[in-house]
Amino acid sequence: MKNAFYDAHSKMIIENYLRMLCLIKFTTGLYLYHEGWKKIDYKKHLKKLSGVPVLFILGNGVILYSMMTCKHKYAYLVCFFQSLRYAHLLAKVRSLAAESDRAYQNGPLERTFYQEASLRPEEEDVDINLSSFQLPSQYTSRLDWFAFNLEGEHSAMDGAILEEHTEYVVYAIHKIWDQYKVSYDAGTRESVAVSGSLPKSVILVGHSMGGFVAKAAIIHPRLRKSAVETVLTLSTPHQYVYFQLSPPVALQASLGHYFARANSEWIKGYKVQTTNTGHYVSDPVLSHVVVVSISSAYNDYQVRSKLTSPDNIVPPTHGFMISSTAMKNVWLSMEHQAILWCNQLVVQVSHTS
């Protein structure tokens, strides 16, 4: 099936938008991004699906088609379900996905980037020998980016909508995982070249409230164990100022409850499990999860940097917050939406994911 549409705002053509497979029972849509301009056989593409799955979770409802800004003129989306009229809604993930593909094709950045990034400020005077560090010519795995069409729902205003989105994410993670198993088995049976092994987990990348939905999904009782080990949040309000557990603006009781419950579960998740008498039962249930939070800095008037800090929720051994202006080669602050397509930041994220 071949289709094309023209987006007048971004001056971009997206063609070869292929309907693949109905996976999710909800009303939302799940898509797999593929960079390029040539028509592909999506069945063969699925059989060769062997990268690292990344699920991008949208934030509060935004007009997404205005975000389609990338260097390449062409791109196409491989659709998991829903009609073609939603194609423009997936543009929000394109900058990250396209730069990730470029990073895989072109290889790592210059050596000095990794040398400087390996030293913390307090270690600058310490003599650390990095001469033995061998920089590979190419990354070992590509990132396969999946994204939701949430139909512009205003999740920041309603806890019930956030609960629904959490259910979507949990279901999607399982279906993505299952699809890799099906693809791997199909490739093995038909002697199709299958590189690497089955992914052990799905990386979650969330923008704004989408980042908090990612956190809520990880503590969901139906999520498979160790299904997620890495979470990257972009301009996500993890907490209120002064480290309270409530949301930035609790317009509804359900929203406050959603925030408080999720943060409380995360705090407990990093504690050793013991009996009532204090005897050891098991390691912390979230001991395998790492959270990286990136703030947009001072030009983000919607979510201030203090709100993006996971401090007092995630221990410093498992997570941290960094401002966009503190990142190497990123010298600009950006507004709340621009963090998704500011090329300075997107390039750095693509090479460190």
N, C-alpha and C positions, 0 to 999 in steps of 0.2 A: 504494500500500500504506500503510495507516494503522495505527499501533500506538501504544499508550501503556502506560507502567508507572509505578508509584508507588514512590518510594524513601522508606521510612519514616524513615530517618535525617535526610534533608535536607528532607523535606516538599515535594518537588518532583515535578511531572509533566513528563515528556519525551514529546512526541507527534510524529507525523509523522516517524517514523524510517524513512527510505527507503533501500532497497537500490538502488544505482546501477549498479555496474559492477565486474567483477572485474579488478583491475589487477596484483596482485602474486602471484608464484608461491609465496611462502613461507607459513608457517602463521600469520603475524601478520595483523593487520587495519589498514587505512588508512582514515581517515575525514575528511570535510570538514565542518567546523562551520558552522552557519548560525543566527544569532540571530533569534528571533521566535516567534510562537505560531500563525501561520496556516499552513495546509497549502499546500505549494508543488508545482509541477510540476517535478520534478527534472531532466527533460530540457531544459526551457526554462532552468532555473537554470544548467545546464552550458554552454549556448550563450551565456550572458551572463557567464560566468566571466572577469573582466577585471581583477581586483585584483592585489595583490602576494602571491605565495604564501609562506606561512610554514609550515615543518614543525616541529612540536613533538615532542621526543623525550623519552620518559619516563626516569626514573632507575631505581634499584634497586626491585625489586618491592614495591608498596605497595597496600593496600586503597584503591582510588580513589573508590569511591562516597561515602565520607565527606567528600569534598572539595567537594561540590556546593553552594557557597555564593555566590549572586549575588542582586542586587536583584530582577531580573525573575523571575516565577513560572514562566514557560514558556520552553522552548528546544527545539530539535530538532536532531538530528544527521543529516546526509546520509551514508549509509554507502557506502563504496566496496566493501567485501566483508565477509564473515562474518555470522554469524547475529545476531539481535536480542538475544540473551542477553548480549552484550558491551557493550550501550549504556552501562551505568553506569560502565564502565572509562574512558570518555572524559571523565568529569567533571573530571579534573585540569586539563584545558586550558581549561575553560569560563570561569574568571574572567578570564584574559588575553584570550581571544577576545571575550568579552562586552564588556569595557571598551574593547577596540580598536574594536569596532563602534560603541559609544557615542561614542568620540572622533571617529570619522568622521562620525557623524550630527550631533553637537553642535558640532563645530569645535574649534579650539585653545583652550588655557587662556588665562588673562588675560595681558596683554602683559608684566607684570613678571616672570613666570616665565621668559620667554625672554631678557629683558634681564639678569637675574641669572645665568642659566645660561651666558650668553655670555662672562662674565668669569671668568678664573682668579684665585685668591687673590693671586698676585703682580702682577696687573694692576689691582687695585682702585683704586690711586691714579693710574692712567693715564687721561687724558681721552680716552675713546672715544665718538664721536658716533654714537648709535643712532637719532637722530631720523628718519633716512631708511628705517629698517627698517619694512617694511609687513607687518603680520600678516594672513594670509589668513583669510577667514571660514570656510573649510573646507579640510581636507586634500585633496590632489589625488588620492590613491588610497586605497582601502580595503585592509585586510589580509585575505586568505583563509587561514584557519587549518586546517591538516591535522594529524592526530595519529595515533599508533600505538596499537594494542592489543597489548601485548607479553605479555599473560596473566600478569602478576605475576612474571616471571622475575627471579631474584636475580642481576642482572648484576654487582653489586659483588663477588661472590665467585668469579667464574669468567671467565677470559680468553676461553674458547671461546664463551661466551654473548655476550660483547662483540663478538667477531669476527662472529658471526651478525647481531647488531644493526647492525653497520657495513654488512654486505651489504644488510640491509633498507633502510637509509637511502639508500644509493647507488641501489638499484633504484627506491625511491620517488621520489627527486628526478627521475630520468629520466622516470618515468611521469607525475608531476605536470606536468613541463615539456611532455611530449607531449600531455597532456590540454588544456592551454591552447592549444596549436597546433590541435588538433582543434576545440575550442570556437570559436576565432577564425575558422577556416576555415568552420565550419558557419554561424556567424553572418553571415559575409560572403556565403556562397552564398544564404542564405535571407533576406537583407536585414534581419537582426536587428540592432538598434542595438548596436554594439560600441564601447565607449569605450576610449580609450588604445591602447596597443600591446602586443605580446607581452612578457611579463616577461623580462628578461635573466638573472635569477638567482633562486634560492630562498633566503630567509632561514631560518637554522636557529636554533631556540631549544631549549636542552637543560637539563633539571633534573638536578642531581647527576651520576651517571654518564652520563646522557643527553647532557650537555654534552661529555664526553670522547669519546663515540661520534661526536658531530658533528665533532669535530676529526679523528678517525680517518677518517671518511668523506671529508673534504676532500682527504686525501692518498692516497686509494684510487686505484690505477692505472686503474680503469675509470670513474671519475667524469669527466664531460665537462668540458672546460676552461671555467673561469669560471662554472661552474654555481652556485657559492656565493661570495658576496662579503661577507656579514655573518653573524656568529655571536654570539648572546647566550647566555651560560651563567649559570645560577642555582644557587648553592651547589655548584659543580662543583670537584672536586679536580684542579687542573691539574698539581700537583706535590707532592712531599713538602716538609716544612719544610727551610729552608736551601737551597731551590732544587735539590734532587735530582730525578731524572727518574722515580723509582720511585713506585708507588701508595702511598696512605696505609697500607694493610694488605695486604701481598702474601701472601695465603693460599695461592696456587698459583703455580708458576713461570710458567704461561701468562699470569697476570695481570700479573706483573712485566714479562714480555716485551712484552705489549701496550702497557703504559704507556711503557716505555723506547723502543720502536720508534716509536710515534706522536710522542712529544716530540722524539726525535732528528730525525725527518723534518721536523717543524715548524721546528726550529732551522735545518736546512739549507735549508728552503724560503724563508727570508727572506734568503738569501745570493745574491749575483750568481753566475750560472753561468759557469764558466771552464774552459778546457782544462787539461791537466796542466802545461802551460808557463805558465799564468796569463793566457792570452789570453781576452778577453771572448767569451762565447757568447750569453748572453741575460740578461734581467732575472730577478730572483728569481721562482720559480714561484708563490709565495704573496703577491706584491706587491699583489694586488688584494683580499686578504682582511683584514678588520678584526674583531677580537675584543673584546667587552665582557663582563667578568666581574663579577657582582654577588654579594656574600657576604651571608649572613643576619646577620652580626655575632655578638656574644658569646653569644647564646642558642642558637646552632647548635652542639650538642655532637658532631655527627657529622662535620662538615667545618668546621674552623676557618678563620678568614679568611686566614691565611698560606697555606693550601693552595690557595685560590682565585686566587692571584696568578699571572698569566701571565708575570711578569718572567723574563728570561733565556731565555724560550722564544719569546715574541712581542715584537718591538721596540716601544718606547714610541710610535713613530710609527704603529703599526698595532693597538695594543691597550692596555687598562688594566683595573685592578680598582677597584671602588668598593664600599664597605660600605653596607648598606641605611640605616644611621643617618646617613650622610654625604649622602644624597640629599635634595633639597628636598622639604619637606612630608612627609617620612618620619621620625618621631621615635622609632620603636620598633625594637628588635631583634626577631628572630623565630626560631623553631626551624626545623629543616631542611625540613620539609614546608610549613610555614605561609608560606614565601616565595611560594608559588604562589597563595595566596588572600588574603594581607594586602592589603586594599584600598588602603591608603596607598601601598604600593609598586607594586601592579598598575596604578593610575591613572597614575603617573609613567612606567612602562614603556610603557604604551599610547600615551602622547602623545609618546614619543621614538623609537618603533620605526621 
